[in-house]
Amino acid sequence: MTRKTPAKIDTLLALRSEGRLLVGRERIALLEAVAKHGSITKAAEAAGFSYKTAWDSVNAINNLLPRPAFLTKTGGSSGGGSVITEEGVRLIAAFRKLEEKLGRISTAIAEEGLEHAEDVLFWGIAMRLSARNAFHCKIVEIKPAPVNVEIKLELSPGIFIFALVTNRSLIELDLKPGRIVVALVNSTSVMLASDAEAMRISARNRIKGKIVARVDGGVDSEITLDIGHGKTIDAVITQDGADEVSVKEGAEVYAIFKTSHVILAAD
């Protein structure tokens, strides 16, 4: 017997990249608002986001794409100008096209009903990870060793991340040069240092960037660095530590983290 369904089913489309949520309806609406208003502040208001939520969403999209969908220029009380790239235009068009097709499928399901309970798998499940930094990377080199293997990943032209994994993980994830993976780094694992300090720290990963945002939360501070090519990296350090390093917008510092703090995800 056919199970009754509502006359209308509201479908929710979410695009993922290498297992990570890339965009959903809200983020696409934000990109469309930026294209219309040319400002992250105005786009956030139009899409119903806070400025910080909009900013975080933009960074998440850019970090998981090979090329940025969205470029910002910070500064001034209005938050600076913003622009959608060709990559962003294609992303919006692809999402809306898929959403339209999914809508037609959901309408057909609502009209005809579902024959089996397992058909609810059409709804899908999206997994969200707690790591603040997630980067689309390409493996460029693997250095074998008896226990752990060092993997060199290209984050963007001239910027590399190094990860340490076991030989077992190397096999299970089928890691090899040319493979696309997502590198995950907790923001609390990222240290900040000036040029001179960075040279005295043994951590393998040292990425230079410019501070574009600082949010103080009483004890801790969340710092966002622009590392070029539309990519950013976040660090959460103590507010006292941020003051000691003279963390302020526009300052250039190094984001430093150990190879053992990099987690690789592959489909």
SULNORDA-V844159 format. One record per pair of residues at least 24 apart in sequence whose C-alpha atoms are under 8 Angstrom apart, sorted by the first residue. I is the first residue (numbers start at 0). J is the second residue. If there is no record, write none. Layout:
I,J ; I,J
This chain:
0,114 ; 1,112 ; 1,113 ; 1,114 ; 2,112 ; 2,113 ; 2,114 ; 3,112 ; 3,113 ; 4,109 ; 4,110 ; 4,112 ; 4,113 ; 5,109 ; 6,109 ; 6,110 ; 7,105 ; 7,106 ; 7,109 ; 8,105 ; 8,106 ; 8,109 ; 9,102 ; 9,105 ; 10,101 ; 10,102 ; 10,105 ; 10,122 ; 11,122 ; 12,97 ; 12,98 ; 12,101 ; 13,125 ; 14,94 ; 16,63 ; 16,64 ; 17,135 ; 17,180 ; 17,181 ; 17,264 ; 17,265 ; 17,266 ; 18,126 ; 18,264 ; 18,265 ; 18,266 ; 19,126 ; 19,127 ; 19,128 ; 20,125 ; 20,126 ; 20,127 ; 21,59 ; 21,60 ; 21,63 ; 22,60 ; 26,56 ; 27,91 ; 27,94 ; 29,53 ; 30,69 ; 30,83 ; 30,87 ; 30,91 ; 31,91 ; 33,81 ; 33,82 ; 33,83 ; 34,82 ; 34,83 ; 37,80 ; 37,81 ; 37,82 ; 38,77 ; 38,78 ; 38,79 ; 38,80 ; 38,81 ; 38,82 ; 39,71 ; 39,78 ; 39,79 ; 39,80 ; 39,81 ; 40,77 ; 40,78 ; 58,230 ; 58,231 ; 59,132 ; 59,133 ; 61,229 ; 61,230 ; 62,133 ; 62,134 ; 62,135 ; 62,229 ; 62,230 ; 62,231 ; 63,133 ; 63,134 ; 63,135 ; 63,181 ; 64,135 ; 65,135 ; 65,155 ; 66,228 ; 66,229 ; 67,228 ; 67,229 ; 67,230 ; 69,229 ; 70,229 ; 73,211 ; 129,185 ; 130,183 ; 130,184 ; 130,185 ; 130,186 ; 131,183 ; 131,184 ; 131,185 ; 131,186 ; 131,233 ; 132,182 ; 132,183 ; 132,184 ; 132,185 ; 132,186 ; 132,232 ; 132,233 ; 133,181 ; 133,182 ; 133,183 ; 133,184 ; 134,181 ; 134,182 ; 134,183 ; 135,179 ; 135,180 ; 135,181 ; 135,182 ; 136,179 ; 136,180 ; 136,181 ; 136,182 ; 137,176 ; 137,177 ; 137,178 ; 137,179 ; 137,180 ; 138,174 ; 138,175 ; 138,176 ; 138,177 ; 138,178 ; 138,179 ; 138,180 ; 139,176 ; 139,177 ; 140,175 ; 140,176 ; 141,175 ; 141,176 ; 155,228 ; 158,206 ; 160,204 ; 161,203 ; 161,204 ; 161,258 ; 161,261 ; 162,258 ; 162,259 ; 162,260 ; 162,261 ; 162,262 ; 162,263 ; 163,258 ; 163,259 ; 163,261 ; 164,259 ; 172,264 ; 172,265 ; 172,266 ; 179,265 ; 180,263 ; 180,264 ; 180,265 ; 180,266 ; 181,263 ; 181,264 ; 181,265 ; 182,261 ; 182,262 ; 182,263 ; 182,264 ; 183,261 ; 183,262 ; 183,263 ; 183,264 ; 184,260 ; 184,261 ; 184,262 ; 185,260 ; 186,233 ; 186,234 ; 186,235 ; 187,234 ; 187,235 ; 187,236 ; 188,234 ; 188,235 ; 188,256 ; 188,257 ; 188,260 ; 189,233 ; 189,234 ; 189,235 ; 189,236 ; 189,254 ; 189,255 ; 189,256 ; 190,234 ; 190,236 ; 190,254 ; 190,255 ; 190,256 ; 191,234 ; 191,244 ; 191,252 ; 191,253 ; 191,254 ; 191,255 ; 192,244 ; 192,252 ; 192,253 ; 192,254 ; 192,255 ; 193,244 ; 193,251 ; 193,252 ; 193,253 ; 194,252 ; 194,253 ; 197,253 ; 197,255 ; 202,255 ; 202,256 ; 202,257 ; 202,258 ; 203,255 ; 203,256 ; 203,257 ; 203,258 ; 204,254 ; 204,255 ; 204,256 ; 204,257 ; 204,258 ; 205,253 ; 205,254 ; 205,255 ; 205,256 ; 206,253 ; 206,254 ; 206,255 ; 207,251 ; 207,252 ; 207,253 ; 207,254 ; 208,251 ; 208,252 ; 208,253 ; 208,254 ; 209,248 ; 209,249 ; 209,250 ; 209,251 ; 209,252 ; 210,246 ; 210,247 ; 210,248 ; 210,249 ; 210,250 ; 210,251 ; 210,252 ; 211,248 ; 211,249 ; 212,247 ; 212,248 ; 213,246 ; 213,247 ; 213,248 ; 224,254
